[in-house]
Amino acid sequence: MRCLLVFVLGFIACYFIADPILGVLRKPLFDVMPLDQRKLYFTNLFENFMVHLKIAGYASIFLFSPYYFYEVWKFIVPGLYPRERKFALPFVLSTVAFFVGGGCFAYFVLFPVGFKYFVTYGGPSDVPLLTIDSYYGTCLKLLLLFGLAFELPVLICFLGFLGVVDAPFLRRHRRTAILAITLLAALFAPPDAISMLILGVPLVLLYEAALWVVHFIASKRLKHESTEKSSHPLEGRSKP
């Protein structure tokens, strides 16, 4: 309920700055279009208004994502040991960083390449006639998709921290993970090879990075457990 309240308040605030946000989202498209074609159209009376509402909703999700992830952590904390709760701040910061980083990656890397490819595809007589709803809807879905996809290493590291997965398990299932990432890129990325590679390659690299982080976490845990055992030499022995 607190997340819902924050979302609604953020939605109201973001509605009043929807026009600047729309201008930012238009830029990658207009940069690859001729000057006389830099227009977006709406085909029904309510389309432009509904797009402003949609922009406000997505902006509220992105701008207030630190609070949402903090609430997720607070939900998980009661099931953790006291020494594990100190990772609350790193978890929230890394989750927010990868979520926003995924959106920025889509905006600064995928959008310029993908939009140029699709806008210039075809012959000189093929002129794009893009509607407001279809263009901004595509942009918002891709930003959200990349933001969620870049949470993969955070999820893997968190599972490794809890002991659900370990580095050998991740190595054994590396091929399965790459296949799943490829299918994800094929389903949700724009339907061209370049866009699928732009989404798939970073996810594979993030998976490998998460594997090494899980290995590091496991080695630190083993070192900590061995230190505790050495400090309590009589632990585990039966009393006379």
N, C-alpha and C positions, 0 to 999 in steps of 0.2 A: 504493500500500500504506500509506503514511503517512496519507493521507486516510481510508482504511478503518479504520485503527487508532484515529484520533481519533474517527471516527463511533461505533465500538463503545464506546469509553470514555465518550463523551458520552451514548450511548444508556443505558448502565448508570447514569450519574449522573442523567439526566433521568427515569429510571423511578421514582426515589424522590421526585421532586417532580411526578409526573404529576397528582396530585389537585388541587394549586393551579392547575396549568395548565388542567385541565378546568373548574375554577370560573371562570377568566377567560373561557374560550370559551363557557360557558353564559350569561354575563351579558347579552350583546346579545339573546339569545332570551328569557330570563326577564324582561327589562325590558319586553317588549311582550306578555307573556302574563298572564292573570289569576292571582292568587295560588294558587287551588285547582288550576290546571293546570300549575304549574311543576314538572313531573316529566319525566324521560326513562326509557324502558323498554328492557330487553333481552329478547330472545325466545329465546335459547338459553343454555346453561350457560356457554359459553366467551366469549360476546360481550363482556362487560365487561372481562375480562382481556385480550382481544385489542385492545380499544380503548386500554387503558393502554400496551400495547406500541407501538401505532401512534403514540400521542401522544409517547412517548419518542423514537421515530425521527424524527418531524418536528421536535421540539424540538432534537434534536441537529443537524439540518441548519441550522436557523435560528441557534441560539446559537453554533455553531462555523463559520458561513459565512465569517468573516474568514480563517480558516486555509485553508479550501478554495479561496477565490479567490486567496490568496497562492500556493498550490501551482500553480494555473493560470498565474499570472504567471511563476513560476519555470520552467514548461515552455516559455513563449513567449520568455523573455529571451534564450536562446542565439541566436535568429535576429534579434536587434535590434542596432543600432549602439550603441556606448557612450553617446552623448549621449541615446539614446532610453531607456536603462535607468533614467535618473533619474526617470522617470515611474512607477516601480513603486509607490511609496507613494500618490500620487494615484489611480492606477488601482484599487488594492485598496480604498482608503477610499471612492471613489465607487461601486464595485461593491457593497460592503457596504451603503452608505447607501441606494442605490436598491433593493436587494433587501429590506432591512428596511423601508424606506419604503413599498414596494408592499404588504407584509403589513400594515403599520399603516394604510394607506389602506383596505384591504379591511375591517379590523376596525372602524375608527372611522367610516367613511363608508358603505361598502356594507352591512355587516351590519345596522345599525339600520334603514336604509331598506328593504332587501330582506326582512328577517325580518318587519318590521311589515306589509309588503304581503302576504306569503304567509300569515302567521298569521291575519290579519283578513279574508282573502279568503273569500267565500262568505257563507252565511246564519248566523243565530245557532245553528242546530242542527248546524253543522259544527264539530266539536271536533278539534283536532290531537292525534294520538297518535304521537309521534315516538320512534323507537328510538335508543339510544345510538350504534350503529354508523352509521346513516344521517346523523344530525345532525353528529357530530364528523367523519365522513368528508367531508361537504360543506364544513365549515369549513376543514379542513386542505387540501383540494384548492384552495379559493378563495385561501387565504393563500399557498400555493405558486405558484399561477397568477399572482396579482398581483405577487408578488415577482419572478418570472421576466419578466413582461411589462414591469415597470418597468426592466429591464436594457436595454431597447431603445435609449435614448440613449447608454448607455455603449458598447454594441456599435457603434453608428453612429460615435461619436466615435473609437473605437479604429480602425475601418476607415479613417476619415478621416486619422487620425494616421499610419497605414501607407501612405496614398496610394492605397488601393483604391477609395475613393469620394471625391468632392469636392462642393462646394456646388451647382454647376450640375447635376451628376448627380442629386442629391437633389431639386432643384427640378423637373427634368424628370419625375421619377417620383413626384411628390407625390400625384397622383391614385391611382396604383397602391398607394402606401403607405396612403393613407386607406381604400381598398377592402379591403386586406389586414387592416388594424386592425378595420374593421367586421365582416369575416367572423370574425376572432378573437374579438371581443366576442360575436357571435351564437352561436358554437360553445361557448364556455367560460363565459360569464357566465350567471347565472340567467336563465331564459326570460321576461324582461319588459323592456319598453323602458327603464325607468328604470335597471335594473342594467346594461344594455348601454351606455347613455349614460355611466354612472358609470365604466365601464372604458374606453370608446372615446375620450371627450373628453380625459382626461388623457394618453392615449397619443399622440393627435394633437398636443397641445401639447408633449409631450416630443420628438416628432419635429421640430417646428419649432425648438425650442430647440437640439436636436442639430445641425440644419442651420446655425444661426448659429455654433455652436461650431466646426464643421468649417470654416466660412468663416474664422473667426478663426485657426484652426490653419494653414490654407493661406496666409493673409496673413503670418503670422509666419514660415513656412518660406521664402516668397519674399523677405522682408526679410532673413532670415539668409543666404540664398544670394547675394543682391545684395551684402551686406556682405562676404562671403568673396571674391567676385569683385573687388570694389573694393580689397580688401587684397592681392590677388595679380594685379596688372595684366598680368604676363607669362604667366599661366596660359593654356594653350590655344594659345599662339603657337609656331610651329615654330622650332627653333634654326637659326642661320645656319650 
